[in-house]
Amino acid sequence: MRFIKFTIKLHPINFHIFSNKRNLISNVINLGIKFIEFSIYLSIKFIEFSIYLSIKIILNSINLIIQIFNIRF
């Protein structure tokens, strides 16, 4: 039997798929599951980054307000 090796490198997921005719369907299902895991990972990282940016913007706004009050008084 001829085996085809696919190497897919997605940060942080590295996985290898060895496929023949019998387990091709399970490999496609596993690839779909890995893709769903990777998209969930990316969405969590995007949410973390947006929360980080929101907190940074709020802190910079508070700092700017404090500087304005220090200039006026």
C-alpha positions as CSV (number, residue, x, y, z in Angstrom):
1,M,0.0,0.0,0.0
2,R,1.1,3.5,-0.7
3,F,1.0,5.9,2.2
4,I,0.8,9.6,1.6
5,K,2.2,11.8,4.3
6,F,0.8,15.2,4.8
7,T,2.6,17.5,7.2
8,I,0.5,20.5,8.2
9,K,2.2,23.0,10.5
10,L,-0.1,25.4,12.1
11,H,1.1,27.2,15.2
12,P,0.8,25.8,17.9
13,I,-0.5,22.6,16.4
14,N,1.8,20.3,14.4
15,F,0.3,17.1,13.2
16,H,1.0,14.4,10.6
17,I,-1.6,12.6,8.6
18,F,-0.8,9.2,7.2
19,S,-3.6,8.2,4.8
20,N,-4.6,5.2,2.7
21,K,-7.9,4.3,1.3
22,R,-9.3,2.7,4.6
23,N,-8.6,5.5,7.0
24,L,-8.9,8.5,4.7
25,I,-12.3,9.4,6.1
26,S,-11.1,9.3,9.7
27,N,-8.1,11.5,8.7
28,V,-10.4,14.0,7.1
29,I,-12.5,14.0,10.3
30,N,-9.4,14.5,12.4
31,L,-8.2,17.3,10.1
32,G,-11.6,19.0,10.6
33,I,-11.3,18.6,14.3
34,K,-7.8,20.1,14.3
35,F,-9.0,23.0,12.2
36,I,-11.8,23.7,14.6
37,E,-9.4,23.5,17.5
38,F,-7.1,26.0,15.7
39,S,-9.9,28.4,14.9
40,I,-11.0,28.3,18.5
41,Y,-7.4,29.0,19.6
42,L,-7.2,31.9,17.2
43,S,-10.6,33.3,18.4
44,I,-9.5,33.1,22.1
45,K,-6.2,34.8,21.3
46,F,-8.1,37.6,19.4
47,I,-10.4,38.0,22.4
48,E,-7.4,38.2,24.7
49,F,-5.8,40.8,22.5
50,S,-8.9,42.9,22.3
51,I,-9.3,42.9,26.1
52,Y,-5.7,43.9,26.4
53,L,-6.2,46.8,24.0
54,S,-9.3,47.9,25.8
55,I,-7.6,47.9,29.1
56,K,-4.6,49.8,27.6
57,I,-6.9,52.4,26.0
58,I,-8.8,52.9,29.3
59,L,-5.6,53.3,31.3
60,N,-4.2,55.8,28.8
61,S,-7.5,57.7,28.9
62,I,-7.3,57.9,32.8
63,N,-3.7,59.0,32.5
64,L,-4.6,61.7,30.1
65,I,-7.4,62.9,32.3
66,I,-5.0,63.0,35.3
67,Q,-2.5,65.0,33.2
68,I,-5.2,67.5,32.2
69,F,-6.2,68.0,35.8
70,N,-2.6,68.5,36.8
71,I,-2.1,71.1,34.1
72,R,-5.3,73.0,35.2
73,F,-4.7,73.0,38.9
